[in-house]
Amino acid sequence: MPHNEFIVSVVVLASAVLLISFWKQILFILLFGVIMVFCFGVYNVASAVHG
């Protein structure tokens, strides 16, 4: 196995372990981000209607 492929494999493995370990936190952050974007969009629509 070439040296570069070994590094890529290690990075992918580490990423998988981190995702498995922190999937609940990641899911919460994603959900929070989606809610923030949704609220921002609703606010923009409301301000455009009232503007």
C-alpha positions as MATLAB code, in Angstrom:
seq = 'MPHNEFIVSVVVLASAVLLISFWKQILFILLFGVIMVFCFGVYNVASAVHG';
ca = [
       0.000    0.000    0.000;
       1.449    3.391   -0.965;
       2.158    5.898    1.792;
      -0.520    8.318    0.534;
      -3.251    5.654    0.563;
      -2.300    4.726    4.133;
      -2.757    8.342    5.276;
      -6.131    8.551    3.512;
      -7.240    5.279    5.133;
      -6.249    6.523    8.594;
      -8.103    9.822    8.056;
     -11.251    8.016    6.865;
     -11.098    5.605    9.808;
     -10.634    8.463   12.290;
     -13.532   10.365   10.712;
     -15.765    7.291   10.969;
     -14.873    6.793   14.643;
     -15.553   10.469   15.397;
     -18.894   10.359   13.558;
     -19.953    7.218   15.436;
     -18.873    8.744   18.755;
     -20.458   12.152   18.256;
     -23.427   11.428   15.987;
     -25.922   12.670   18.588;
     -24.079   15.968   19.031;
     -23.677   16.313   15.244;
     -27.384   15.582   14.750;
     -28.297   18.186   17.391;
     -26.038   20.805   15.765;
     -27.506   20.068   12.322;
     -31.042   20.259   13.691;
     -30.245   23.547   15.445;
     -28.778   24.930   12.194;
     -31.839   23.899   10.176;
     -34.165   25.500   12.737;
     -32.116   28.722   12.713;
     -32.197   28.884    8.889;
     -35.940   28.161    8.884;
     -36.644   30.894   11.464;
     -34.448   33.337    9.538;
     -36.351   32.537    6.343;
     -39.716   33.004    8.065;
     -38.514   36.313    9.503;
     -37.378   37.496    6.064;
     -40.721   36.539    4.497;
     -42.635   38.270    7.311;
     -40.548   41.426    7.057;
     -40.975   41.446    3.265;
     -44.754   41.102    3.614;
     -44.977   43.828    6.258;
     -42.398   46.026    4.574;
];
